[in-house]
Amino acid sequence: MDDTTVLTPAGPRKASLVHKVQPGNKIDESGGRLRERDADGNVVADYGPVGPAQVDGLGGHAGGQRPDAAKPRPLPNLDHD
């Protein structure tokens, strides 16, 4: 298995976890599986079951989402008294 690291919009990932989606194709997670479909809805690739986000070994999480991504963060105190 290739352990090369590649840069993605979600940060560095193992190359074995990254797949190129052809222009015009869509990613579908229905039925508990991650599939690439063409413009007509035909499955062109099946990437396997979709499960809970897991750390990929490079500090990132499956699906490009960090578990804390949706948590609100406090605003800094900008008062200069």
NORZIGI-V746156 format. One record per pair of residues at least 24 apart in sequence whose C-alpha atoms are under 8 Angstrom apart, sorted by the first residue. I is the first residue (numbers start at 0). J is the second residue. If there is no record, write none. Layout:
# NORZIGI-V746156
i;j
I;J
I;J
This chain:
# NORZIGI-V746156
i;j
9;59
9;63
9;64
10;59
10;63
11;57
11;59
12;55
12;57
12;59
13;55
13;57
